């Protein structure tokens, strides 16, 4: 095992989840491990440019939106 097991809920449509599962299975990888690879890839992409607008004090929703804007638009 590469690491500890963590649990998260993923909010997507049934169609999107089915398509994602098919992609993981086509790679011969369990969905949990495929999600783990996506997390690692995202963190690797963030190394040169960490999310700067997340304060931790603004609240989950505000911080989440700030992080999304940072990811999508590269706002600094």
N, C-alpha and C positions, 0 to 999 in steps of 0.2 A: 504494500500500500504506500502511495506517495505522500500522504498526509492524513490529517484528521478528517472525519466526516463532519460537514456543516450542512445545515438545513436552510433552505430559502424557498419562498414561494415565488413563482414566476407567473406574471400576469400577461397572458397572450391569448389569442383566440384558440379554439380547439383545432382549427385548421393549421395555424402557425405551429402549435405544439406538435401535431402529427407530422408536419413537414420536417421539423427539427429532429424529431425522433428518427425519421427515415434517413436523414443525413448521417446522424450518429451511427445508426445500424449499418449503413452502407460503408462506413469506415471501419466497421467491426469493433466499435467502441461503445460501452455502456453510456447512456445519456448522462449519468452523474460524472463520469470521467470526462466526457466531451464538454460539459459545462465547466468543469475544473480547468480544462485547457483554455477555454474562452476567458476565464477569469485571469489566468496567468498571462495570456496574450494582451489583455487590456492593461494589466499592470506593467508589462514590458513596454507598451506604447506610451504609458504615462511617465516613465522614468525621466525622459528629457523635459517633460512639461507637466508637473503635478497640478492638480486642481487647486487653484489659488483662492477662489471665491467662497469656499466652504469654511464657515467660521466655527461651526459646532454650536454656536449660541443662538442662531437664528431659528432653529427648529427644524425638524426632519423634512417637512415639505419645502420650505424655503431653501434649505441646503441642498436638497435633491434637485430642485429646479436650477439652482446656481451651478451645480455640477453638470447637469445636462446641457445648459447653455455653454459651459466651458468645453465640453466634449464636442458638441455639434458645431459651435461657431468659433472656438478658439479664443473667446474673450479673455482678457487678462485683467 
